[in-house]
Each structure stands twice: as C-alpha cells, then as structure tokens.
C-alpha cells in the first residue's frame, strides 16, 4: 500500500503557481485547470484545490508569484523616477504572461507581493511627496489601468506574429469606411507592439501628476 504524502511532500503555492503559469504561457489560458496543474506536478487535483481554495485562488497565487518579480525601489528615490521604475517593472513582468492578464480580467490584484512591492510603496511615496491620500490613489489607479491596458492590448511576446495577425484582420476592411486604418498600415502596425507607446504614455501621466506632489 502506498504511504500517504506528508505535508512537506505537497507542492508549495509557489510551485503550483509556476506550473499554472507554464501551462497558461505555453498552452493558452483556456488550458488552465486544477487537473492540468495537478498532472503537471504529479499530484491529485484535490491537492491543488486544497492549496488554492478555488479557481480565483489559483489565479491569485499566479498573479502574486509574478508580482514577486516587480523591482523594489529605494524610498529616497525621486517620486517621478521611482514611479516610472515601479510601473515599468510591473509592465515588463506582465507582458511575459498575457494569458494570466486575460484570466485575471475583472479581478483585483491584492496579493502580498503586489501590495508590498507596488501598491503600498507607491501610495506611501506619493503621500510623502505631498499628495493627499485621495490624489495618491487616483494617480495610482490611472497608472495601473494604463499598464494593464497596454499589456492586454496585444501579445508582446511575438511581435511579428501580432503584426501579421493585425494586418490580416485589417486587410478585409473597406477603404471607404476605414480610410485611416487601411491607408496607413505601415504606421498603424508597428505602433501596436511598440513598447515606447506605453513608456511615453507612462511618462506623460507621471509628468501630469507631479504638480499634485506639491499640493497644487
């Protein structure tokens, strides 16, 4: 008779998250399930379920595992520079996992890593720089939504494929109805995957928020 696995033999939440992310990244978000993760780890799906609680718990574990790679920024860094570093780091982590971003749609990212590496330090830095708490959370939300929107807009992992797919979709449009899209493909397509579009928008938002640091 097989001996039961001890608690120490069970996969950690990080191991479950890594397995789940690998499935989402390689097979697509629709492939993720407790059974598929369990199969990857060589355990029962009940084991994975007990660790995560439910599917939302599995996604939260994945999101927080990814957020653990968001860089820490020294608290004495200039507010604008620190804000750019935090959100650039967040963006660079997320573009590696577009499937996770799609699955997390409509769900808040409130895991301990994201809270400690991005949310709390950003809000605290904003308040210390002179923002009211209300202004701090409003600025944070604008930056957060910009970042998630930029990541979800297109799969940045294969820019050539993303542009080819967009070209195919736009090629069927009637030029009379869509003169700009069809008439400027050589301009439109590169912009779809250009990271500088995000970085530029991020800097614009940061620059526009600097006056709030001075209490204006």
N, C-alpha and C positions, 0 to 999 in steps of 0.2 A: 504494500500500500504506500502511495506517495505521502510524504510528510507535508503538512501544510506550510506554506511560506510564512516566515516570521515578518513582523512589521518592517524590520530592517531590510528584508528582501524585496519589499514592494517598491515600485518606481516612485521617485520623488515627483513633486509637482513640476519641477523644472524639467525633468526627463520626459514627463508627459507632454509638456508644452513644446519641447524640442521635437518630439515625434510628431505631434499635431502640426506644427509649423512646416516640417519637412513634407508632410502629406499635402498640405494646402499649397505650398510653393511648387511642388513637382507635379501634383495630380489635379490641382484646382480646388476651389472652396467647396464645390459640391461633393467632393470625395471624403470630406471630413465626417467622421462618426466615432462613437465610442468603440465600436467593434473594430474599425480600421486602426485606430490608435492602439488598442489592445493587441491586435495582431502584430503590429509593428514592434511592440515591446515584449511580446511573448507572454502576456498575462491575460486574465479574463476581462471582459468588458465591464463586469461588475466591479473589478478592482479600480479601473479608471473612473467609473461612475462615483464610487465612494470617495475618491480623492477630489473630484471636481464638484460633485453635488448634482449638477445638471449641465446642459449644453452651454448655457450662459457662463457657468463656472469654468468650463473648459476654455471658452473664448477669453475670459478674463485672465486665466492663467497664461495663455499665449500672449495676450496684449501686455501683461506686466513683465513677462520674460523678455519681450522685445524692448520694453521701456527701460529695462536694466542696462541697456547699452547707450542710453541718452547721456551725453557727457556732463560731468559735474563742472560748474563754473565757479571760480573763486568769488566770494561775496564782495570783495573790494574792487571788482571789475566795473568799469563804467557801465551805466544802465543800458545804453543802446548797444554796446558791444556784447554785453552779457546776454541780452535778449536775442540778438542775432545768432550768437553761438548756440544757445539752447534750442531755438526753433530750427536752425539749420541742422543741428544734430538730430532732432526729432524727425525732421523730413528725411534725412539720409537713412535713418533706420527704417522708416515706414515704407520707403519706395522699394525696399527689398522684399516686402511682404504685402503686395497689393491684394491678394486673396483674403488675408486677415482683415484688412481695412474694409473690404466689401462685406465680410461676415459681421464685422462689428458695427455696421451702419445702424444708427439709431440707438446705440448703447453707449453709455458714458464710460470713459476710461478712468476708473478710480482705484486702480491697484496701487500697492505701496511704493513700487518703484517709480511710477509716473508721478505720484503725489510728491515724493521726496526729491526727485531729480528735476522735475519741470514745474509742476503746479505751485507747490509751496514756495520754493526759492524764487520763482518769477514774481509771485504776488508779494512776497516779503521784500524783494528788491525794489519793486515798484513803489510800495508804501514808503520804504526807507528813502527813496529818491524824491519823495514829495507828493506822490499821488494819493488821493483819497482812496479808501478801500473800494468804493463804487467804481472809480475810474480804473483802478488796478484790475478788477475783474472784467470790466468791459474791454479794456485793451487786450487782456489775456484771451478773451473769447474771440476777438477779431483775429488775432494771430493764430489761434488754434484752428478756427474754421478755415482760414486761408490755407493752412498747412494740410489739413485733411482733404480739402477740396482739390488742391494741387496733386496730391498723391492719388486720389480716386479718379482723377480726370482721364488718366491713361496709364497703361502698364509700362513703366520706365525701364524695366529690365531688358527689353529687346526693342530698342528704338526703331530699328529698321523694320521690324515686323509691324510695330504700331503705326508707323507712317504708311506702310504698304496697305494695311487694313483700312486706314482712313482714306487713302487715295481711291481704293476700290469702292468704298461707300459713297464718296463724293462724285465719282465718275458717272454715276447714274442720274445725277441731278440735272434738271433742265436749266441751261444757262440763262434763259429768260427769267426764270423765277429766282435763281440764285446766282446773280452775276458776279458778286464778290467772291463767294466760295469757289465757284468754278473757274473764275478768271484769274485767280491769284493763288493757285495751288502751290507753287514753288515758295510762296511766302507763308501760307497757312500751315502746310505740313511740318516744316521744321519747328515752328512755334509750339506744336503740340507736345513735343518731347524736350524742349529746351529748358534745362534747369534754371537758366538765368531769368526766365519769365517769373518763376517763383521767387528766386533770390531778390530780384528787382522789386517785386511787389512787397516782399517782406521788409526790405529797407525803406520803402515808401511809407508803409504802415508805422514802422518804428519812428521814422523822422516826424511823421504827423502826430505821434504820441508824445514826443519829447516835451512839448510845452506843458503837458499835464504833470510832468515831473516837477515843474517849477510852480505849480499851483495856479497856473493861468486859467 
